[in-house]
């Protein structure tokens, strides 16, 4: 299934963490940094996308592109039909709210050290 839309740029990390978890993939800080850098080179209006995938228990392919002059990141996600409803719910939440905190790659590793 292909899902398309946009999220506020400040929700990029939580969105990627969510996608990685849905795929059963362990996203590292370095990989998140690579995604952030790759998106800086993207341009929605010029059809220049950053592409990658998370492969774990399932596979989620994604494309991201910044919309110049805004704080919006457009996306296109390809996933299986079972995963799609959960991603659609996350898209709705992340489109309406600014997420803070949470369990990004660094926070998750830190938590493991304490528990």
Chimera marker file (.cmm) of the C-alpha trace (Angstrom):
<marker_set name="trace">
<marker id="1" x="0.000" y="0.000" z="0.000" r="1" g="1" b="0" radius="0.5"/>
<marker id="2" x="1.222" y="3.535" z="-0.743" r="1" g="1" b="0" radius="0.5"/>
<marker id="3" x="0.542" y="6.361" z="1.721" r="1" g="1" b="0" radius="0.5"/>
<marker id="4" x="1.168" y="9.991" z="0.811" r="1" g="1" b="0" radius="0.5"/>
<marker id="5" x="0.952" y="13.234" z="2.757" r="1" g="1" b="0" radius="0.5"/>
<marker id="6" x="2.970" y="15.645" z="4.841" r="1" g="1" b="0" radius="0.5"/>
<marker id="7" x="4.053" y="16.206" z="8.407" r="1" g="1" b="0" radius="0.5"/>
<marker id="8" x="5.546" y="19.217" z="10.196" r="1" g="1" b="0" radius="0.5"/>
<marker id="9" x="9.333" y="19.108" z="9.933" r="1" g="1" b="0" radius="0.5"/>
<marker id="10" x="9.684" y="19.052" z="13.734" r="1" g="1" b="0" radius="0.5"/>
<marker id="11" x="7.907" y="15.667" z="13.794" r="1" g="1" b="0" radius="0.5"/>
<marker id="12" x="10.377" y="14.012" z="11.414" r="1" g="1" b="0" radius="0.5"/>
<marker id="13" x="12.344" y="12.153" z="14.095" r="1" g="1" b="0" radius="0.5"/>
<marker id="14" x="9.294" y="10.792" z="15.941" r="1" g="1" b="0" radius="0.5"/>
<marker id="15" x="7.788" y="9.775" z="12.600" r="1" g="1" b="0" radius="0.5"/>
<marker id="16" x="10.944" y="7.901" z="11.560" r="1" g="1" b="0" radius="0.5"/>
<marker id="17" x="11.176" y="6.225" z="14.964" r="1" g="1" b="0" radius="0.5"/>
<marker id="18" x="7.547" y="5.145" z="14.617" r="1" g="1" b="0" radius="0.5"/>
<marker id="19" x="8.106" y="3.771" z="11.090" r="1" g="1" b="0" radius="0.5"/>
<marker id="20" x="11.217" y="1.878" z="12.208" r="1" g="1" b="0" radius="0.5"/>
<marker id="21" x="9.337" y="0.310" z="15.122" r="1" g="1" b="0" radius="0.5"/>
<marker id="22" x="6.498" y="-0.768" z="12.833" r="1" g="1" b="0" radius="0.5"/>
<marker id="23" x="9.050" y="-2.483" z="10.599" r="1" g="1" b="0" radius="0.5"/>
<marker id="24" x="10.774" y="-4.096" z="13.586" r="1" g="1" b="0" radius="0.5"/>
<marker id="25" x="13.932" y="-2.172" z="12.734" r="1" g="1" b="0" radius="0.5"/>
<marker id="26" x="16.400" y="-0.749" z="15.270" r="1" g="1" b="0" radius="0.5"/>
<marker id="27" x="17.017" y="2.838" z="14.103" r="1" g="1" b="0" radius="0.5"/>
<marker id="28" x="20.349" y="4.252" z="15.252" r="1" g="1" b="0" radius="0.5"/>
<marker id="29" x="21.250" y="7.889" z="15.919" r="1" g="1" b="0" radius="0.5"/>
<marker id="30" x="23.621" y="7.779" z="12.947" r="1" g="1" b="0" radius="0.5"/>
<marker id="31" x="20.881" y="6.610" z="10.621" r="1" g="1" b="0" radius="0.5"/>
<marker id="32" x="18.539" y="9.320" z="11.884" r="1" g="1" b="0" radius="0.5"/>
<marker id="33" x="21.274" y="11.880" z="11.279" r="1" g="1" b="0" radius="0.5"/>
<marker id="34" x="21.678" y="10.541" z="7.711" r="1" g="1" b="0" radius="0.5"/>
<marker id="35" x="17.949" y="10.911" z="7.101" r="1" g="1" b="0" radius="0.5"/>
<marker id="36" x="17.980" y="14.482" z="8.434" r="1" g="1" b="0" radius="0.5"/>
<marker id="37" x="20.970" y="15.361" z="6.217" r="1" g="1" b="0" radius="0.5"/>
<marker id="38" x="19.413" y="13.691" z="3.195" r="1" g="1" b="0" radius="0.5"/>
<marker id="39" x="16.196" y="15.627" z="3.606" r="1" g="1" b="0" radius="0.5"/>
<marker id="40" x="18.122" y="18.919" z="3.660" r="1" g="1" b="0" radius="0.5"/>
<marker id="41" x="19.146" y="18.143" z="0.073" r="1" g="1" b="0" radius="0.5"/>
<marker id="42" x="15.571" y="17.358" z="-1.015" r="1" g="1" b="0" radius="0.5"/>
<marker id="43" x="13.071" y="19.670" z="-2.717" r="1" g="1" b="0" radius="0.5"/>
<marker id="44" x="9.399" y="18.798" z="-3.155" r="1" g="1" b="0" radius="0.5"/>
<marker id="45" x="8.827" y="21.406" z="-5.869" r="1" g="1" b="0" radius="0.5"/>
<marker id="46" x="11.788" y="20.078" z="-7.897" r="1" g="1" b="0" radius="0.5"/>
<marker id="47" x="10.681" y="16.455" z="-7.344" r="1" g="1" b="0" radius="0.5"/>
<marker id="48" x="13.985" y="15.735" z="-5.567" r="1" g="1" b="0" radius="0.5"/>
<marker id="49" x="13.340" y="13.151" z="-2.847" r="1" g="1" b="0" radius="0.5"/>
<marker id="50" x="15.389" y="11.440" z="-0.155" r="1" g="1" b="0" radius="0.5"/>
<marker id="51" x="14.700" y="7.699" z="-0.334" r="1" g="1" b="0" radius="0.5"/>
<marker id="52" x="15.383" y="4.893" z="2.108" r="1" g="1" b="0" radius="0.5"/>
<marker id="53" x="13.809" y="1.888" z="3.801" r="1" g="1" b="0" radius="0.5"/>
<marker id="54" x="13.544" y="0.114" z="7.118" r="1" g="1" b="0" radius="0.5"/>
<marker id="55" x="13.769" y="-3.666" z="6.868" r="1" g="1" b="0" radius="0.5"/>
<marker id="56" x="13.134" y="-5.761" z="9.952" r="1" g="1" b="0" radius="0.5"/>
<marker id="57" x="10.217" y="-8.106" z="10.525" r="1" g="1" b="0" radius="0.5"/>
<marker id="58" x="8.570" y="-6.237" z="7.660" r="1" g="1" b="0" radius="0.5"/>
<marker id="59" x="9.720" y="-3.709" z="5.074" r="1" g="1" b="0" radius="0.5"/>
<marker id="60" x="8.745" y="-0.037" z="4.959" r="1" g="1" b="0" radius="0.5"/>
<marker id="61" x="10.063" y="2.048" z="2.082" r="1" g="1" b="0" radius="0.5"/>
<marker id="62" x="9.861" y="5.820" z="2.320" r="1" g="1" b="0" radius="0.5"/>
<marker id="63" x="10.591" y="9.020" z="0.437" r="1" g="1" b="0" radius="0.5"/>
<marker id="64" x="10.803" y="12.451" z="2.052" r="1" g="1" b="0" radius="0.5"/>
<marker id="65" x="11.074" y="15.921" z="0.503" r="1" g="1" b="0" radius="0.5"/>
<marker id="66" x="11.122" y="19.367" z="2.093" r="1" g="1" b="0" radius="0.5"/>
<marker id="67" x="8.750" y="22.002" z="0.824" r="1" g="1" b="0" radius="0.5"/>
<marker id="68" x="10.970" y="25.085" z="0.279" r="1" g="1" b="0" radius="0.5"/>
<marker id="69" x="9.994" y="28.091" z="2.363" r="1" g="1" b="0" radius="0.5"/>
<marker id="70" x="7.853" y="26.056" z="4.769" r="1" g="1" b="0" radius="0.5"/>
<marker id="71" x="8.400" y="23.760" z="7.719" r="1" g="1" b="0" radius="0.5"/>
<marker id="72" x="6.639" y="20.852" z="6.004" r="1" g="1" b="0" radius="0.5"/>
<marker id="73" x="8.073" y="17.497" z="4.902" r="1" g="1" b="0" radius="0.5"/>
<marker id="74" x="6.161" y="15.576" z="2.255" r="1" g="1" b="0" radius="0.5"/>
<marker id="75" x="6.343" y="11.779" z="2.275" r="1" g="1" b="0" radius="0.5"/>
<marker id="76" x="5.439" y="8.703" z="0.321" r="1" g="1" b="0" radius="0.5"/>
<marker id="77" x="5.487" y="5.411" z="2.219" r="1" g="1" b="0" radius="0.5"/>
<marker id="78" x="5.149" y="1.911" z="0.827" r="1" g="1" b="0" radius="0.5"/>
<marker id="79" x="4.171" y="-0.767" z="3.338" r="1" g="1" b="0" radius="0.5"/>
<marker id="80" x="2.081" y="-3.912" z="3.673" r="1" g="1" b="0" radius="0.5"/>
<marker id="81" x="-1.682" y="-3.708" z="4.116" r="1" g="1" b="0" radius="0.5"/>
<marker id="82" x="-1.505" y="-4.791" z="7.790" r="1" g="1" b="0" radius="0.5"/>
<marker id="83" x="0.894" y="-1.990" z="8.730" r="1" g="1" b="0" radius="0.5"/>
<marker id="84" x="-0.864" y="0.781" z="6.799" r="1" g="1" b="0" radius="0.5"/>
<marker id="85" x="-3.696" y="1.518" z="9.304" r="1" g="1" b="0" radius="0.5"/>
<marker id="86" x="-1.212" y="2.112" z="12.126" r="1" g="1" b="0" radius="0.5"/>
<marker id="87" x="0.879" y="4.412" z="9.951" r="1" g="1" b="0" radius="0.5"/>
<marker id="88" x="-2.247" y="6.285" z="8.850" r="1" g="1" b="0" radius="0.5"/>
<marker id="89" x="-3.148" y="6.884" z="12.513" r="1" g="1" b="0" radius="0.5"/>
<marker id="90" x="0.376" y="8.166" z="13.220" r="1" g="1" b="0" radius="0.5"/>
<marker id="91" x="0.181" y="10.469" z="10.189" r="1" g="1" b="0" radius="0.5"/>
<marker id="92" x="-3.026" y="11.998" z="11.510" r="1" g="1" b="0" radius="0.5"/>
<marker id="93" x="-1.568" y="12.571" z="14.977" r="1" g="1" b="0" radius="0.5"/>
<marker id="94" x="1.741" y="13.928" z="13.710" r="1" g="1" b="0" radius="0.5"/>
<marker id="95" x="-0.005" y="16.236" z="11.278" r="1" g="1" b="0" radius="0.5"/>
<marker id="96" x="-2.109" y="17.785" z="14.042" r="1" g="1" b="0" radius="0.5"/>
<marker id="97" x="0.304" y="17.911" z="16.984" r="1" g="1" b="0" radius="0.5"/>
<marker id="98" x="3.921" y="18.772" z="17.684" r="1" g="1" b="0" radius="0.5"/>
<marker id="99" x="5.495" y="15.792" z="19.436" r="1" g="1" b="0" radius="0.5"/>
<marker id="100" x="8.185" y="16.298" z="22.055" r="1" g="1" b="0" radius="0.5"/>
<marker id="101" x="10.324" y="13.886" z="24.036" r="1" g="1" b="0" radius="0.5"/>
<marker id="102" x="9.632" y="10.249" z="23.482" r="1" g="1" b="0" radius="0.5"/>
<marker id="103" x="11.908" y="7.354" z="22.837" r="1" g="1" b="0" radius="0.5"/>
<marker id="104" x="14.151" y="8.328" z="19.936" r="1" g="1" b="0" radius="0.5"/>
<marker id="105" x="17.254" y="6.255" z="19.248" r="1" g="1" b="0" radius="0.5"/>
<marker id="106" x="19.407" y="7.943" z="21.949" r="1" g="1" b="0" radius="0.5"/>
<marker id="107" x="16.693" y="7.914" z="24.604" r="1" g="1" b="0" radius="0.5"/>
<marker id="108" x="15.936" y="4.271" z="23.921" r="1" g="1" b="0" radius="0.5"/>
<marker id="109" x="19.603" y="3.284" z="24.394" r="1" g="1" b="0" radius="0.5"/>
<marker id="110" x="19.815" y="5.342" z="27.586" r="1" g="1" b="0" radius="0.5"/>
<marker id="111" x="16.718" y="3.666" z="28.990" r="1" g="1" b="0" radius="0.5"/>
<marker id="112" x="18.175" y="0.206" z="28.302" r="1" g="1" b="0" radius="0.5"/>
<marker id="113" x="21.230" y="1.092" z="30.394" r="1" g="1" b="0" radius="0.5"/>
<marker id="114" x="19.065" y="1.907" z="33.418" r="1" g="1" b="0" radius="0.5"/>
<marker id="115" x="16.594" y="-0.984" z="33.286" r="1" g="1" b="0" radius="0.5"/>
<link id1="1" id2="2" r="1" g="1" b="0" radius="0.2"/>
<link id1="2" id2="3" r="1" g="1" b="0" radius="0.2"/>
<link id1="3" id2="4" r="1" g="1" b="0" radius="0.2"/>
<link id1="4" id2="5" r="1" g="1" b="0" radius="0.2"/>
<link id1="5" id2="6" r="1" g="1" b="0" radius="0.2"/>
<link id1="6" id2="7" r="1" g="1" b="0" radius="0.2"/>
<link id1="7" id2="8" r="1" g="1" b="0" radius="0.2"/>
<link id1="8" id2="9" r="1" g="1" b="0" radius="0.2"/>
<link id1="9" id2="10" r="1" g="1" b="0" radius="0.2"/>
<link id1="10" id2="11" r="1" g="1" b="0" radius="0.2"/>
<link id1="11" id2="12" r="1" g="1" b="0" radius="0.2"/>
<link id1="12" id2="13" r="1" g="1" b="0" radius="0.2"/>
<link id1="13" id2="14" r="1" g="1" b="0" radius="0.2"/>
<link id1="14" id2="15" r="1" g="1" b="0" radius="0.2"/>
<link id1="15" id2="16" r="1" g="1" b="0" radius="0.2"/>
<link id1="16" id2="17" r="1" g="1" b="0" radius="0.2"/>
<link id1="17" id2="18" r="1" g="1" b="0" radius="0.2"/>
<link id1="18" id2="19" r="1" g="1" b="0" radius="0.2"/>
<link id1="19" id2="20" r="1" g="1" b="0" radius="0.2"/>
<link id1="20" id2="21" r="1" g="1" b="0" radius="0.2"/>
<link id1="21" id2="22" r="1" g="1" b="0" radius="0.2"/>
<link id1="22" id2="23" r="1" g="1" b="0" radius="0.2"/>
<link id1="23" id2="24" r="1" g="1" b="0" radius="0.2"/>
<link id1="24" id2="25" r="1" g="1" b="0" radius="0.2"/>
<link id1="25" id2="26" r="1" g="1" b="0" radius="0.2"/>
<link id1="26" id2="27" r="1" g="1" b="0" radius="0.2"/>
<link id1="27" id2="28" r="1" g="1" b="0" radius="0.2"/>
<link id1="28" id2="29" r="1" g="1" b="0" radius="0.2"/>
<link id1="29" id2="30" r="1" g="1" b="0" radius="0.2"/>
<link id1="30" id2="31" r="1" g="1" b="0" radius="0.2"/>
<link id1="31" id2="32" r="1" g="1" b="0" radius="0.2"/>
<link id1="32" id2="33" r="1" g="1" b="0" radius="0.2"/>
<link id1="33" id2="34" r="1" g="1" b="0" radius="0.2"/>
<link id1="34" id2="35" r="1" g="1" b="0" radius="0.2"/>
<link id1="35" id2="36" r="1" g="1" b="0" radius="0.2"/>
<link id1="36" id2="37" r="1" g="1" b="0" radius="0.2"/>
<link id1="37" id2="38" r="1" g="1" b="0" radius="0.2"/>
<link id1="38" id2="39" r="1" g="1" b="0" radius="0.2"/>
<link id1="39" id2="40" r="1" g="1" b="0" radius="0.2"/>
<link id1="40" id2="41" r="1" g="1" b="0" radius="0.2"/>
<link id1="41" id2="42" r="1" g="1" b="0" radius="0.2"/>
<link id1="42" id2="43" r="1" g="1" b="0" radius="0.2"/>
<link id1="43" id2="44" r="1" g="1" b="0" radius="0.2"/>
<link id1="44" id2="45" r="1" g="1" b="0" radius="0.2"/>
<link id1="45" id2="46" r="1" g="1" b="0" radius="0.2"/>
<link id1="46" id2="47" r="1" g="1" b="0" radius="0.2"/>
<link id1="47" id2="48" r="1" g="1" b="0" radius="0.2"/>
<link id1="48" id2="49" r="1" g="1" b="0" radius="0.2"/>
<link id1="49" id2="50" r="1" g="1" b="0" radius="0.2"/>
<link id1="50" id2="51" r="1" g="1" b="0" radius="0.2"/>
<link id1="51" id2="52" r="1" g="1" b="0" radius="0.2"/>
<link id1="52" id2="53" r="1" g="1" b="0" radius="0.2"/>
<link id1="53" id2="54" r="1" g="1" b="0" radius="0.2"/>
<link id1="54" id2="55" r="1" g="1" b="0" radius="0.2"/>
<link id1="55" id2="56" r="1" g="1" b="0" radius="0.2"/>
<link id1="56" id2="57" r="1" g="1" b="0" radius="0.2"/>
<link id1="57" id2="58" r="1" g="1" b="0" radius="0.2"/>
<link id1="58" id2="59" r="1" g="1" b="0" radius="0.2"/>
<link id1="59" id2="60" r="1" g="1" b="0" radius="0.2"/>
<link id1="60" id2="61" r="1" g="1" b="0" radius="0.2"/>
<link id1="61" id2="62" r="1" g="1" b="0" radius="0.2"/>
<link id1="62" id2="63" r="1" g="1" b="0" radius="0.2"/>
<link id1="63" id2="64" r="1" g="1" b="0" radius="0.2"/>
<link id1="64" id2="65" r="1" g="1" b="0" radius="0.2"/>
<link id1="65" id2="66" r="1" g="1" b="0" radius="0.2"/>
<link id1="66" id2="67" r="1" g="1" b="0" radius="0.2"/>
<link id1="67" id2="68" r="1" g="1" b="0" radius="0.2"/>
<link id1="68" id2="69" r="1" g="1" b="0" radius="0.2"/>
<link id1="69" id2="70" r="1" g="1" b="0" radius="0.2"/>
<link id1="70" id2="71" r="1" g="1" b="0" radius="0.2"/>
<link id1="71" id2="72" r="1" g="1" b="0" radius="0.2"/>
<link id1="72" id2="73" r="1" g="1" b="0" radius="0.2"/>
<link id1="73" id2="74" r="1" g="1" b="0" radius="0.2"/>
<link id1="74" id2="75" r="1" g="1" b="0" radius="0.2"/>
<link id1="75" id2="76" r="1" g="1" b="0" radius="0.2"/>
<link id1="76" id2="77" r="1" g="1" b="0" radius="0.2"/>
<link id1="77" id2="78" r="1" g="1" b="0" radius="0.2"/>
<link id1="78" id2="79" r="1" g="1" b="0" radius="0.2"/>
<link id1="79" id2="80" r="1" g="1" b="0" radius="0.2"/>
<link id1="80" id2="81" r="1" g="1" b="0" radius="0.2"/>
<link id1="81" id2="82" r="1" g="1" b="0" radius="0.2"/>
<link id1="82" id2="83" r="1" g="1" b="0" radius="0.2"/>
<link id1="83" id2="84" r="1" g="1" b="0" radius="0.2"/>
<link id1="84" id2="85" r="1" g="1" b="0" radius="0.2"/>
<link id1="85" id2="86" r="1" g="1" b="0" radius="0.2"/>
<link id1="86" id2="87" r="1" g="1" b="0" radius="0.2"/>
<link id1="87" id2="88" r="1" g="1" b="0" radius="0.2"/>
<link id1="88" id2="89" r="1" g="1" b="0" radius="0.2"/>
<link id1="89" id2="90" r="1" g="1" b="0" radius="0.2"/>
<link id1="90" id2="91" r="1" g="1" b="0" radius="0.2"/>
<link id1="91" id2="92" r="1" g="1" b="0" radius="0.2"/>
<link id1="92" id2="93" r="1" g="1" b="0" radius="0.2"/>
<link id1="93" id2="94" r="1" g="1" b="0" radius="0.2"/>
<link id1="94" id2="95" r="1" g="1" b="0" radius="0.2"/>
<link id1="95" id2="96" r="1" g="1" b="0" radius="0.2"/>
<link id1="96" id2="97" r="1" g="1" b="0" radius="0.2"/>
<link id1="97" id2="98" r="1" g="1" b="0" radius="0.2"/>
<link id1="98" id2="99" r="1" g="1" b="0" radius="0.2"/>
<link id1="99" id2="100" r="1" g="1" b="0" radius="0.2"/>
<link id1="100" id2="101" r="1" g="1" b="0" radius="0.2"/>
<link id1="101" id2="102" r="1" g="1" b="0" radius="0.2"/>
<link id1="102" id2="103" r="1" g="1" b="0" radius="0.2"/>
<link id1="103" id2="104" r="1" g="1" b="0" radius="0.2"/>
<link id1="104" id2="105" r="1" g="1" b="0" radius="0.2"/>
<link id1="105" id2="106" r="1" g="1" b="0" radius="0.2"/>
<link id1="106" id2="107" r="1" g="1" b="0" radius="0.2"/>
<link id1="107" id2="108" r="1" g="1" b="0" radius="0.2"/>
<link id1="108" id2="109" r="1" g="1" b="0" radius="0.2"/>
<link id1="109" id2="110" r="1" g="1" b="0" radius="0.2"/>
<link id1="110" id2="111" r="1" g="1" b="0" radius="0.2"/>
<link id1="111" id2="112" r="1" g="1" b="0" radius="0.2"/>
<link id1="112" id2="113" r="1" g="1" b="0" radius="0.2"/>
<link id1="113" id2="114" r="1" g="1" b="0" radius="0.2"/>
<link id1="114" id2="115" r="1" g="1" b="0" radius="0.2"/>
</marker_set>
